Amino acid sequence: MKNQIEQYFDRLFPLNRSLTGNGVRETFSILKELVDFEITEVPTGTNAFDWTVPKEWNVNEAYILTPDGRRIADFKVNNLHLMGYSVPFSGTMTFDALKEHITTRPDMPEAIPYVTSYYVERWGFCLSHNEFLTLPQEGEYYVKIDTTLEDGFMTVGEAVLPGESDEEVLFTSYCCHPSMANNELSGMLALAFLYQLLKKESKRKYTYRFYLAPETIGAIYYLSQNGMRFKEKLKGGVVITCCGDKGDYTLKKSRSDSYFNSVFKNILSAKPYKELDFFPMGSDERQYCSPGFDLPMVCFTRTMYGEYKEYHTSADDKSVIDFTALEDYVFLLKELVDSIELDDYYENQSPYGEPQLGKRGLYPTLMKIEDRGESLKRLLYLLNYSDGKHSVLDIANKMNTTVMSFQNEIQSLIAKDLLKKKDHV
Protein backbone atom coordinates (compact mmCIF):
# COMPACT_ATOMS: atom_id res chain seq x y z
CA MET A 1 0.00 0.00 0.00
CA LYS A 2 2.70 2.51 0.93
CA ASN A 3 4.18 2.54 -2.58
CA GLN A 4 0.78 3.30 -4.06
CA ILE A 5 0.21 6.03 -1.48
CA GLU A 6 3.51 7.61 -2.52
CA GLN A 7 2.57 7.49 -6.20
CA TYR A 8 -0.67 9.36 -5.51
CA PHE A 9 1.18 11.79 -3.27
CA ASP A 10 3.50 12.72 -6.12
CA ARG A 11 0.57 13.38 -8.44
CA LEU A 12 -1.40 15.45 -5.93
CA PHE A 13 1.33 17.50 -4.27
CA PRO A 14 1.86 20.12 -7.04
CA LEU A 15 -1.82 21.08 -7.35
CA ASN A 16 -2.95 24.50 -6.16
CA ARG A 17 -5.83 23.72 -3.81
CA SER A 18 -7.81 26.40 -2.04
CA LEU A 19 -11.36 26.85 -0.76
CA THR A 20 -12.53 26.71 -4.36
CA GLY A 21 -11.15 26.42 -7.85
CA ASN A 22 -9.80 24.09 -10.46
CA GLY A 23 -7.03 22.73 -8.24
CA VAL A 24 -9.70 21.20 -6.00
CA ARG A 25 -11.47 19.72 -9.02
CA GLU A 26 -8.21 18.23 -10.31
CA THR A 27 -7.63 16.75 -6.85
CA PHE A 28 -11.03 15.05 -6.89
CA SER A 29 -10.45 13.83 -10.43
CA ILE A 30 -7.38 11.93 -9.22
CA LEU A 31 -8.90 10.72 -5.94
CA LYS A 32 -11.94 9.34 -7.76
CA GLU A 33 -9.61 6.61 -8.99
CA LEU A 34 -9.66 5.41 -5.37
CA VAL A 35 -12.93 6.66 -3.90
CA ASP A 36 -16.40 6.64 -5.46
CA PHE A 37 -17.00 10.28 -4.62
CA GLU A 38 -20.27 11.93 -5.52
CA ILE A 39 -19.22 15.50 -6.33
CA THR A 40 -21.36 18.48 -5.37
CA GLU A 41 -20.69 21.96 -6.73
CA VAL A 42 -22.02 24.43 -4.15
CA PRO A 43 -22.75 27.85 -5.70
CA THR A 44 -21.16 31.06 -4.48
CA GLY A 45 -23.54 32.83 -2.13
CA THR A 46 -24.99 29.63 -0.63
CA ASN A 47 -25.72 30.24 3.04
CA ALA A 48 -24.67 27.71 5.66
CA PHE A 49 -25.69 28.90 9.12
CA ASP A 50 -23.67 32.08 9.75
CA TRP A 51 -21.38 31.51 6.75
CA THR A 52 -21.64 32.09 3.01
CA VAL A 53 -19.82 30.17 0.28
CA PRO A 54 -17.25 32.61 -1.17
CA LYS A 55 -16.40 33.44 -4.74
CA GLU A 56 -14.36 30.96 -6.74
CA TRP A 57 -10.65 31.69 -7.05
CA ASN A 58 -8.32 30.56 -9.82
CA VAL A 59 -4.74 31.50 -10.70
CA ASN A 60 -3.13 31.89 -14.11
CA GLU A 61 0.19 33.37 -13.04
CA ALA A 62 1.77 35.61 -10.42
CA TYR A 63 5.29 36.95 -9.91
CA ILE A 64 7.42 39.98 -9.00
CA LEU A 65 10.15 41.51 -11.18
CA THR A 66 12.90 43.17 -9.15
CA PRO A 67 14.70 46.38 -10.20
CA ASP A 68 17.76 44.28 -11.10
CA GLY A 69 15.71 42.05 -13.41
CA ARG A 70 15.12 38.97 -11.26
CA ARG A 71 11.78 37.17 -11.41
CA ILE A 72 10.89 36.20 -7.85
CA ALA A 73 7.86 34.91 -5.92
CA ASP A 74 6.85 32.99 -9.04
CA PHE A 75 3.63 31.05 -8.50
CA LYS A 76 4.70 28.54 -11.13
CA VAL A 77 7.83 27.72 -9.13
CA ASN A 78 6.01 27.33 -5.79
CA ASN A 79 2.29 27.96 -5.34
CA LEU A 80 2.86 29.10 -1.74
CA HIS A 81 4.49 32.27 -3.08
CA LEU A 82 1.07 33.76 -3.79
CA MET A 83 -1.15 34.59 -0.83
CA GLY A 84 -4.28 32.49 -1.11
CA TYR A 85 -7.25 34.32 -2.65
CA SER A 86 -5.12 37.25 -3.86
CA VAL A 87 -7.14 39.59 -6.06
CA PRO A 88 -5.83 40.55 -9.52
CA PHE A 89 -3.19 43.28 -9.63
CA SER A 90 -0.69 44.62 -12.12
CA GLY A 91 1.56 47.60 -11.57
CA THR A 92 4.84 49.10 -10.42
CA MET A 93 5.83 50.24 -6.94
CA THR A 94 8.70 50.98 -4.61
CA PHE A 95 10.23 48.51 -2.19
CA ASP A 96 8.61 50.32 0.75
CA ALA A 97 5.18 49.93 -0.82
CA LEU A 98 5.78 46.32 -1.88
CA LYS A 99 7.05 45.09 1.48
CA GLU A 100 3.62 45.78 3.00
CA HIS A 101 2.35 42.97 0.77
CA ILE A 102 5.10 40.45 1.58
CA THR A 103 5.06 37.90 4.40
CA THR A 104 8.12 36.02 5.64
CA ARG A 105 9.02 33.79 8.60
CA PRO A 106 12.21 35.14 10.23
CA ASP A 107 12.15 32.16 12.61
CA MET A 108 12.33 29.80 9.58
CA PRO A 109 14.40 31.89 7.17
CA GLU A 110 14.61 29.26 4.40
CA ALA A 111 10.87 28.47 4.32
CA ILE A 112 8.04 30.12 2.40
CA PRO A 113 5.07 30.73 4.73
CA TYR A 114 1.49 29.79 3.87
CA VAL A 115 -0.89 32.78 4.11
CA THR A 116 -4.50 33.28 2.98
CA SER A 117 -7.12 36.02 2.93
CA TYR A 118 -10.35 34.26 2.08
CA TYR A 119 -12.93 36.76 3.24
CA VAL A 120 -11.18 40.14 2.85
CA GLU A 121 -10.08 41.10 -0.66
CA ARG A 122 -6.36 41.89 -0.80
CA TRP A 123 -3.24 40.63 -2.51
CA GLY A 124 0.13 39.51 -1.29
CA PHE A 125 3.20 37.34 -1.72
CA CYS A 126 5.19 35.04 0.54
CA LEU A 127 8.97 34.73 0.42
CA SER A 128 11.64 33.01 2.42
CA HIS A 129 13.11 35.54 4.82
CA ASN A 130 16.57 34.99 3.39
CA GLU A 131 15.38 35.88 -0.11
CA PHE A 132 13.54 38.91 1.21
CA LEU A 133 16.79 40.21 2.73
CA THR A 134 18.42 40.20 -0.73
CA LEU A 135 15.84 42.51 -2.31
CA PRO A 136 17.06 45.93 -3.51
CA GLN A 137 15.52 48.80 -1.57
CA GLU A 138 15.96 51.26 -4.44
CA GLY A 139 14.36 51.17 -7.85
CA GLU A 140 11.02 50.07 -9.22
CA TYR A 141 9.35 46.69 -8.81
CA TYR A 142 6.78 45.24 -11.19
CA VAL A 143 4.00 43.09 -9.72
CA LYS A 144 1.84 40.76 -11.81
CA ILE A 145 -1.09 38.83 -10.32
CA ASP A 146 -3.33 37.24 -12.94
CA THR A 147 -6.14 35.66 -10.94
CA THR A 148 -9.91 35.47 -11.16
CA LEU A 149 -12.24 35.93 -8.20
CA GLU A 150 -15.81 35.59 -9.35
CA ASP A 151 -19.07 33.79 -8.75
CA GLY A 152 -18.57 30.08 -9.14
CA PHE A 153 -18.66 27.01 -6.94
CA MET A 154 -17.15 25.26 -3.93
CA THR A 155 -16.40 21.62 -4.77
CA VAL A 156 -17.06 18.92 -2.15
CA GLY A 157 -17.19 15.13 -2.34
CA GLU A 158 -18.92 12.37 -0.40
CA ALA A 159 -18.84 8.59 -0.70
CA VAL A 160 -21.03 6.14 1.22
CA LEU A 161 -20.49 2.46 1.98
CA PRO A 162 -23.87 1.18 3.21
CA GLY A 163 -24.21 -1.22 6.10
CA GLU A 164 -26.93 -3.29 7.73
CA SER A 165 -27.67 -0.53 10.24
CA ASP A 166 -28.70 3.06 9.61
CA GLU A 167 -26.22 4.10 12.30
CA GLU A 168 -23.37 5.93 10.61
CA VAL A 169 -19.64 6.47 11.00
CA LEU A 170 -18.03 9.52 9.41
CA PHE A 171 -14.45 9.88 8.20
CA THR A 172 -13.56 13.35 6.97
CA SER A 173 -10.58 15.40 5.87
CA TYR A 174 -9.98 18.59 3.90
CA CYS A 175 -8.64 19.59 0.48
CA CYS A 176 -8.05 23.34 0.63
CA HIS A 177 -4.29 23.71 1.16
CA PRO A 178 -1.86 23.97 -1.76
CA SER A 179 1.47 22.15 -1.81
CA MET A 180 1.81 20.97 1.78
CA ALA A 181 2.42 17.36 2.63
CA ASN A 182 1.54 16.45 6.20
CA ASN A 183 -1.02 19.16 6.87
CA GLU A 184 -2.87 18.53 3.61
CA LEU A 185 -2.12 15.43 1.59
CA SER A 186 -1.61 12.92 4.39
CA GLY A 187 -5.22 13.29 5.54
CA MET A 188 -6.91 12.93 2.17
CA LEU A 189 -4.65 10.00 1.23
CA ALA A 190 -5.38 8.20 4.51
CA LEU A 191 -9.10 8.72 3.93
CA ALA A 192 -8.87 7.39 0.37
CA PHE A 193 -6.90 4.27 1.22
CA LEU A 194 -9.12 3.51 4.22
CA TYR A 195 -12.07 3.65 1.82
CA GLN A 196 -10.29 1.12 -0.38
CA LEU A 197 -9.95 -1.28 2.56
CA LEU A 198 -13.55 -0.93 3.72
CA LYS A 199 -14.97 -1.25 0.22
CA LYS A 200 -13.56 -4.79 0.08
CA GLU A 201 -15.63 -5.88 3.09
CA SER A 202 -18.59 -8.00 2.00
CA LYS A 203 -20.58 -7.24 5.14
CA ARG A 204 -20.71 -4.10 7.27
CA LYS A 205 -22.74 -3.48 10.40
CA TYR A 206 -22.55 0.32 10.16
CA THR A 207 -22.89 2.72 7.23
CA TYR A 208 -19.63 4.55 6.53
CA ARG A 209 -19.46 8.06 5.08
CA PHE A 210 -16.32 9.64 3.65
CA TYR A 211 -16.40 13.40 3.20
CA LEU A 212 -13.74 15.63 1.67
CA ALA A 213 -14.15 19.39 1.42
CA PRO A 214 -12.44 22.70 2.17
CA GLU A 215 -11.75 23.16 5.86
CA THR A 216 -14.28 25.11 7.97
CA ILE A 217 -16.73 26.31 5.30
CA GLY A 218 -16.92 22.80 3.80
CA ALA A 219 -17.68 21.22 7.17
CA ILE A 220 -20.20 23.92 8.07
CA TYR A 221 -21.97 23.47 4.74
CA TYR A 222 -22.05 19.68 5.30
CA LEU A 223 -23.56 20.17 8.75
CA SER A 224 -26.17 22.53 7.33
CA GLN A 225 -27.29 19.67 5.08
CA ASN A 226 -26.80 16.68 7.41
CA GLY A 227 -26.25 17.89 10.95
CA MET A 228 -29.66 17.06 12.40
CA ARG A 229 -29.52 13.54 10.95
CA PHE A 230 -26.03 13.11 12.42
CA LYS A 231 -27.39 14.06 15.85
CA GLU A 232 -29.68 11.04 15.59
CA LYS A 233 -27.65 8.54 13.59
CA LEU A 234 -23.93 9.21 14.05
CA LYS A 235 -22.18 6.48 16.02
CA GLY A 236 -18.95 8.45 15.84
CA GLY A 237 -16.45 9.95 13.47
CA VAL A 238 -12.86 10.96 12.86
CA VAL A 239 -11.29 14.13 11.48
CA ILE A 240 -8.20 12.81 9.68
CA THR A 241 -5.22 15.15 9.37
CA CYS A 242 -1.46 15.48 9.97
CA CYS A 243 -0.93 11.73 9.90
CA GLY A 244 2.10 11.18 7.68
CA ASP A 245 5.08 11.99 9.91
CA LYS A 246 6.94 9.68 12.29
CA GLY A 247 5.50 11.19 15.46
CA ASP A 248 3.46 9.33 18.06
CA TYR A 249 -0.30 9.25 17.64
CA THR A 250 -2.41 12.04 19.12
CA LEU A 251 -6.06 11.60 20.06
CA LYS A 252 -8.03 14.80 20.52
CA LYS A 253 -11.23 13.63 22.16
CA SER A 254 -14.74 14.75 21.30
CA ARG A 255 -16.29 17.64 23.21
CA SER A 256 -18.50 15.37 25.29
CA ASP A 257 -17.72 11.86 26.43
CA SER A 258 -18.29 9.47 23.55
CA TYR A 259 -18.03 5.87 22.43
CA PHE A 260 -15.29 6.80 19.98
CA ASN A 261 -13.17 8.27 22.78
CA SER A 262 -13.34 4.88 24.48
CA VAL A 263 -12.69 2.74 21.40
CA PHE A 264 -9.69 4.83 20.38
CA LYS A 265 -8.20 4.58 23.85
CA ASN A 266 -8.65 0.82 23.68
CA ILE A 267 -6.86 0.33 20.36
CA LEU A 268 -4.11 2.78 21.34
CA SER A 269 -3.58 1.30 24.81
CA ALA A 270 -0.43 -0.63 23.85
CA LYS A 271 1.05 2.19 21.75
CA PRO A 272 2.77 5.43 22.72
CA TYR A 273 0.25 8.21 22.19
CA LYS A 274 -0.90 11.56 23.51
CA GLU A 275 -4.47 12.13 24.65
CA LEU A 276 -5.96 15.63 24.63
CA ASP A 277 -9.26 16.96 25.84
CA PHE A 278 -11.31 18.80 23.25
CA PHE A 279 -10.46 22.46 22.68
CA PRO A 280 -12.28 24.75 20.19
CA MET A 281 -9.34 25.42 17.89
CA GLY A 282 -7.70 23.33 15.22
CA SER A 283 -9.39 21.51 12.37
CA ASP A 284 -12.99 20.63 11.54
CA GLU A 285 -13.63 18.86 14.84
CA ARG A 286 -14.49 22.32 16.16
CA GLN A 287 -17.42 22.46 13.71
CA TYR A 288 -18.72 18.94 14.35
CA CYS A 289 -18.33 19.49 18.10
CA SER A 290 -19.91 22.96 18.10
CA PRO A 291 -22.46 23.15 20.94
CA GLY A 292 -25.53 22.95 18.71
CA PHE A 293 -24.40 19.57 17.36
CA ASP A 294 -21.86 18.26 19.91
CA LEU A 295 -21.25 15.20 17.75
CA PRO A 296 -19.05 12.28 18.84
CA MET A 297 -16.20 13.34 16.52
CA VAL A 298 -12.55 12.98 17.45
CA CYS A 299 -9.49 14.36 15.69
CA PHE A 300 -6.80 11.75 15.19
CA THR A 301 -3.29 12.74 14.10
CA ARG A 302 0.32 11.84 14.51
CA THR A 303 2.12 15.08 15.43
CA MET A 304 -0.73 17.55 15.80
CA TYR A 305 -1.15 20.62 13.63
CA GLY A 306 0.94 23.52 14.88
CA GLU A 307 3.27 21.25 16.85
CA TYR A 308 5.81 20.44 14.15
CA LYS A 309 8.07 23.21 12.93
CA GLU A 310 7.32 22.77 9.21
CA TYR A 311 3.58 23.40 9.70
CA HIS A 312 2.07 25.95 7.27
CA THR A 313 5.31 26.48 5.38
CA SER A 314 6.99 25.15 2.26
CA ALA A 315 9.10 22.97 4.56
CA ASP A 316 6.01 20.76 4.98
CA ASP A 317 7.05 18.80 1.91
CA LYS A 318 7.69 15.18 1.01
CA SER A 319 10.70 15.02 3.34
CA VAL A 320 8.28 15.25 6.30
CA ILE A 321 6.36 12.17 5.19
CA ASP A 322 7.20 8.63 6.25
CA PHE A 323 5.06 6.45 4.00
CA THR A 324 5.37 3.45 6.30
CA ALA A 325 4.02 5.59 9.15
CA LEU A 326 1.18 6.79 6.94
CA GLU A 327 0.36 3.21 5.97
CA ASP A 328 0.36 2.22 9.66
CA TYR A 329 -2.06 5.05 10.38
CA VAL A 330 -4.46 3.72 7.73
CA PHE A 331 -4.28 0.22 9.19
CA LEU A 332 -4.92 1.60 12.66
CA LEU A 333 -8.10 3.27 11.37
CA LYS A 334 -9.03 -0.10 9.89
CA GLU A 335 -8.52 -1.61 13.35
CA LEU A 336 -10.88 1.04 14.69
CA VAL A 337 -13.51 -0.06 12.18
CA ASP A 338 -12.92 -3.75 12.89
CA SER A 339 -13.26 -3.04 16.61
CA ILE A 340 -16.59 -1.24 16.38
CA GLU A 341 -17.87 -3.91 14.00
CA LEU A 342 -16.92 -6.65 16.49
CA ASP A 343 -17.99 -4.80 19.61
CA ASP A 344 -21.48 -5.71 20.79
CA TYR A 345 -23.43 -7.04 23.74
CA TYR A 346 -23.54 -10.82 24.08
CA GLU A 347 -25.30 -13.22 26.41
CA ASN A 348 -23.89 -16.41 27.88
CA GLN A 349 -26.21 -19.26 26.89
CA SER A 350 -25.11 -21.40 29.85
CA PRO A 351 -24.95 -18.84 32.65
CA TYR A 352 -25.58 -21.11 35.67
CA GLY A 353 -22.11 -22.04 36.76
CA GLU A 354 -19.25 -22.22 34.35
CA PRO A 355 -20.03 -24.34 31.27
CA GLN A 356 -17.83 -27.38 30.79
CA LEU A 357 -15.43 -26.20 28.13
CA GLY A 358 -13.34 -29.38 28.01
CA LYS A 359 -16.05 -31.51 26.41
CA ARG A 360 -16.38 -28.83 23.75
CA GLY A 361 -12.67 -28.78 22.99
CA LEU A 362 -12.21 -25.34 24.53
CA TYR A 363 -10.31 -26.28 27.70
CA PRO A 364 -7.09 -28.28 28.21
CA THR A 365 -7.88 -31.88 29.17
CA LEU A 366 -4.49 -32.30 30.83
CA MET A 367 -4.14 -29.50 33.33
CA LYS A 368 -0.73 -27.84 33.34
CA ILE A 369 -0.11 -24.32 34.55
CA GLU A 370 1.45 -23.33 31.22
CA ASP A 371 -1.81 -24.16 29.41
CA ARG A 372 -3.68 -21.41 31.22
CA GLY A 373 -2.91 -18.90 28.51
CA GLU A 374 -4.44 -15.67 27.33
CA SER A 375 -6.94 -17.35 25.02
CA LEU A 376 -8.45 -19.37 27.87
CA LYS A 377 -8.50 -16.23 29.98
CA ARG A 378 -10.42 -14.40 27.26
CA LEU A 379 -12.92 -17.27 27.02
CA LEU A 380 -13.59 -17.15 30.74
CA TYR A 381 -13.92 -13.38 30.81
CA LEU A 382 -16.34 -13.49 27.89
CA LEU A 383 -18.50 -16.13 29.53
CA ASN A 384 -18.59 -14.37 32.88
CA TYR A 385 -19.25 -10.84 31.69
CA SER A 386 -21.44 -11.59 28.67
CA ASP A 387 -24.59 -10.89 30.64
CA GLY A 388 -26.16 -8.46 28.18
CA LYS A 389 -24.89 -5.56 30.27
CA HIS A 390 -21.19 -5.57 29.35
CA SER A 391 -20.00 -4.97 25.80
CA VAL A 392 -16.92 -6.60 24.32
CA LEU A 393 -15.22 -3.22 24.79
CA ASP A 394 -16.13 -3.29 28.49
CA ILE A 395 -14.72 -6.79 28.84
CA ALA A 396 -11.56 -5.94 26.92
CA ASN A 397 -10.93 -2.98 29.20
CA LYS A 398 -11.33 -5.21 32.26
CA MET A 399 -8.56 -7.41 30.85
CA ASN A 400 -6.43 -4.46 29.72
CA THR A 401 -6.42 -5.74 26.16
CA THR A 402 -7.96 -4.78 22.83
CA VAL A 403 -11.40 -5.56 21.44
CA MET A 404 -9.88 -7.34 18.45
CA SER A 405 -7.99 -9.79 20.66
CA PHE A 406 -11.38 -11.44 21.40
CA GLN A 407 -12.29 -12.14 17.78
CA ASN A 408 -11.39 -15.85 17.71
CA GLU A 409 -12.84 -16.58 21.14
CA ILE A 410 -16.17 -14.95 20.26
CA GLN A 411 -16.39 -17.06 17.11
CA SER A 412 -15.52 -20.23 19.05
CA LEU A 413 -18.16 -19.63 21.73
CA ILE A 414 -20.82 -18.80 19.14
CA ALA A 415 -19.95 -21.96 17.20
CA LYS A 416 -20.43 -24.02 20.39
CA ASP A 417 -23.78 -22.32 21.13
CA LEU A 418 -22.38 -20.80 24.31
CA LEU A 419 -22.65 -17.17 23.22
CA LYS A 420 -25.37 -15.26 21.44
CA LYS A 421 -25.61 -11.63 20.43
CA LYS A 422 -28.17 -9.75 22.49
CA ASP A 423 -31.15 -8.70 20.41
CA HIS A 424 -31.62 -5.26 21.96
CA VAL A 425 -29.35 -3.15 24.12
SVG drawing of the C-alpha trace seen along z (x, -y; Angstrom):
<svg xmlns="http://www.w3.org/2000/svg" viewBox="-34 -54 55 89">
<polyline fill="none" stroke="black" stroke-width="0.4" points="0.0,0.0 2.7,-2.5 4.2,-2.5 0.8,-3.3 0.2,-6.0 3.5,-7.6 2.6,-7.5 -0.7,-9.4 1.2,-11.8 3.5,-12.7 0.6,-13.4 -1.4,-15.4 1.3,-17.5 1.9,-20.1 -1.8,-21.1 -3.0,-24.5 -5.8,-23.7 -7.8,-26.4 -11.4,-26.9 -12.5,-26.7 -11.2,-26.4 -9.8,-24.1 -7.0,-22.7 -9.7,-21.2 -11.5,-19.7 -8.2,-18.2 -7.6,-16.7 -11.0,-15.1 -10.4,-13.8 -7.4,-11.9 -8.9,-10.7 -11.9,-9.3 -9.6,-6.6 -9.7,-5.4 -12.9,-6.7 -16.4,-6.6 -17.0,-10.3 -20.3,-11.9 -19.2,-15.5 -21.4,-18.5 -20.7,-22.0 -22.0,-24.4 -22.8,-27.9 -21.2,-31.1 -23.5,-32.8 -25.0,-29.6 -25.7,-30.2 -24.7,-27.7 -25.7,-28.9 -23.7,-32.1 -21.4,-31.5 -21.6,-32.1 -19.8,-30.2 -17.3,-32.6 -16.4,-33.4 -14.4,-31.0 -10.6,-31.7 -8.3,-30.6 -4.7,-31.5 -3.1,-31.9 0.2,-33.4 1.8,-35.6 5.3,-36.9 7.4,-40.0 10.1,-41.5 12.9,-43.2 14.7,-46.4 17.8,-44.3 15.7,-42.1 15.1,-39.0 11.8,-37.2 10.9,-36.2 7.9,-34.9 6.9,-33.0 3.6,-31.1 4.7,-28.5 7.8,-27.7 6.0,-27.3 2.3,-28.0 2.9,-29.1 4.5,-32.3 1.1,-33.8 -1.2,-34.6 -4.3,-32.5 -7.2,-34.3 -5.1,-37.3 -7.1,-39.6 -5.8,-40.6 -3.2,-43.3 -0.7,-44.6 1.6,-47.6 4.8,-49.1 5.8,-50.2 8.7,-51.0 10.2,-48.5 8.6,-50.3 5.2,-49.9 5.8,-46.3 7.1,-45.1 3.6,-45.8 2.3,-43.0 5.1,-40.4 5.1,-37.9 8.1,-36.0 9.0,-33.8 12.2,-35.1 12.1,-32.2 12.3,-29.8 14.4,-31.9 14.6,-29.3 10.9,-28.5 8.0,-30.1 5.1,-30.7 1.5,-29.8 -0.9,-32.8 -4.5,-33.3 -7.1,-36.0 -10.3,-34.3 -12.9,-36.8 -11.2,-40.1 -10.1,-41.1 -6.4,-41.9 -3.2,-40.6 0.1,-39.5 3.2,-37.3 5.2,-35.0 9.0,-34.7 11.6,-33.0 13.1,-35.5 16.6,-35.0 15.4,-35.9 13.5,-38.9 16.8,-40.2 18.4,-40.2 15.8,-42.5 17.1,-45.9 15.5,-48.8 16.0,-51.3 14.4,-51.2 11.0,-50.1 9.3,-46.7 6.8,-45.2 4.0,-43.1 1.8,-40.8 -1.1,-38.8 -3.3,-37.2 -6.1,-35.7 -9.9,-35.5 -12.2,-35.9 -15.8,-35.6 -19.1,-33.8 -18.6,-30.1 -18.7,-27.0 -17.1,-25.3 -16.4,-21.6 -17.1,-18.9 -17.2,-15.1 -18.9,-12.4 -18.8,-8.6 -21.0,-6.1 -20.5,-2.5 -23.9,-1.2 -24.2,1.2 -26.9,3.3 -27.7,0.5 -28.7,-3.1 -26.2,-4.1 -23.4,-5.9 -19.6,-6.5 -18.0,-9.5 -14.4,-9.9 -13.6,-13.3 -10.6,-15.4 -10.0,-18.6 -8.6,-19.6 -8.1,-23.3 -4.3,-23.7 -1.9,-24.0 1.5,-22.1 1.8,-21.0 2.4,-17.4 1.5,-16.4 -1.0,-19.2 -2.9,-18.5 -2.1,-15.4 -1.6,-12.9 -5.2,-13.3 -6.9,-12.9 -4.7,-10.0 -5.4,-8.2 -9.1,-8.7 -8.9,-7.4 -6.9,-4.3 -9.1,-3.5 -12.1,-3.7 -10.3,-1.1 -9.9,1.3 -13.5,0.9 -15.0,1.2 -13.6,4.8 -15.6,5.9 -18.6,8.0 -20.6,7.2 -20.7,4.1 -22.7,3.5 -22.6,-0.3 -22.9,-2.7 -19.6,-4.5 -19.5,-8.1 -16.3,-9.6 -16.4,-13.4 -13.7,-15.6 -14.1,-19.4 -12.4,-22.7 -11.8,-23.2 -14.3,-25.1 -16.7,-26.3 -16.9,-22.8 -17.7,-21.2 -20.2,-23.9 -22.0,-23.5 -22.1,-19.7 -23.6,-20.2 -26.2,-22.5 -27.3,-19.7 -26.8,-16.7 -26.3,-17.9 -29.7,-17.1 -29.5,-13.5 -26.0,-13.1 -27.4,-14.1 -29.7,-11.0 -27.7,-8.5 -23.9,-9.2 -22.2,-6.5 -19.0,-8.5 -16.4,-9.9 -12.9,-11.0 -11.3,-14.1 -8.2,-12.8 -5.2,-15.1 -1.5,-15.5 -0.9,-11.7 2.1,-11.2 5.1,-12.0 6.9,-9.7 5.5,-11.2 3.5,-9.3 -0.3,-9.3 -2.4,-12.0 -6.1,-11.6 -8.0,-14.8 -11.2,-13.6 -14.7,-14.7 -16.3,-17.6 -18.5,-15.4 -17.7,-11.9 -18.3,-9.5 -18.0,-5.9 -15.3,-6.8 -13.2,-8.3 -13.3,-4.9 -12.7,-2.7 -9.7,-4.8 -8.2,-4.6 -8.7,-0.8 -6.9,-0.3 -4.1,-2.8 -3.6,-1.3 -0.4,0.6 1.0,-2.2 2.8,-5.4 0.2,-8.2 -0.9,-11.6 -4.5,-12.1 -6.0,-15.6 -9.3,-17.0 -11.3,-18.8 -10.5,-22.5 -12.3,-24.8 -9.3,-25.4 -7.7,-23.3 -9.4,-21.5 -13.0,-20.6 -13.6,-18.9 -14.5,-22.3 -17.4,-22.5 -18.7,-18.9 -18.3,-19.5 -19.9,-23.0 -22.5,-23.1 -25.5,-22.9 -24.4,-19.6 -21.9,-18.3 -21.3,-15.2 -19.0,-12.3 -16.2,-13.3 -12.5,-13.0 -9.5,-14.4 -6.8,-11.8 -3.3,-12.7 0.3,-11.8 2.1,-15.1 -0.7,-17.5 -1.1,-20.6 0.9,-23.5 3.3,-21.3 5.8,-20.4 8.1,-23.2 7.3,-22.8 3.6,-23.4 2.1,-25.9 5.3,-26.5 7.0,-25.2 9.1,-23.0 6.0,-20.8 7.1,-18.8 7.7,-15.2 10.7,-15.0 8.3,-15.2 6.4,-12.2 7.2,-8.6 5.1,-6.5 5.4,-3.5 4.0,-5.6 1.2,-6.8 0.4,-3.2 0.4,-2.2 -2.1,-5.1 -4.5,-3.7 -4.3,-0.2 -4.9,-1.6 -8.1,-3.3 -9.0,0.1 -8.5,1.6 -10.9,-1.0 -13.5,0.1 -12.9,3.7 -13.3,3.0 -16.6,1.2 -17.9,3.9 -16.9,6.6 -18.0,4.8 -21.5,5.7 -23.4,7.0 -23.5,10.8 -25.3,13.2 -23.9,16.4 -26.2,19.3 -25.1,21.4 -24.9,18.8 -25.6,21.1 -22.1,22.0 -19.2,22.2 -20.0,24.3 -17.8,27.4 -15.4,26.2 -13.3,29.4 -16.1,31.5 -16.4,28.8 -12.7,28.8 -12.2,25.3 -10.3,26.3 -7.1,28.3 -7.9,31.9 -4.5,32.3 -4.1,29.5 -0.7,27.8 -0.1,24.3 1.5,23.3 -1.8,24.2 -3.7,21.4 -2.9,18.9 -4.4,15.7 -6.9,17.4 -8.4,19.4 -8.5,16.2 -10.4,14.4 -12.9,17.3 -13.6,17.2 -13.9,13.4 -16.3,13.5 -18.5,16.1 -18.6,14.4 -19.2,10.8 -21.4,11.6 -24.6,10.9 -26.2,8.5 -24.9,5.6 -21.2,5.6 -20.0,5.0 -16.9,6.6 -15.2,3.2 -16.1,3.3 -14.7,6.8 -11.6,5.9 -10.9,3.0 -11.3,5.2 -8.6,7.4 -6.4,4.5 -6.4,5.7 -8.0,4.8 -11.4,5.6 -9.9,7.3 -8.0,9.8 -11.4,11.4 -12.3,12.1 -11.4,15.9 -12.8,16.6 -16.2,14.9 -16.4,17.1 -15.5,20.2 -18.2,19.6 -20.8,18.8 -20.0,22.0 -20.4,24.0 -23.8,22.3 -22.4,20.8 -22.6,17.2 -25.4,15.3 -25.6,11.6 -28.2,9.7 -31.2,8.7 -31.6,5.3 -29.4,3.1"/>
</svg>
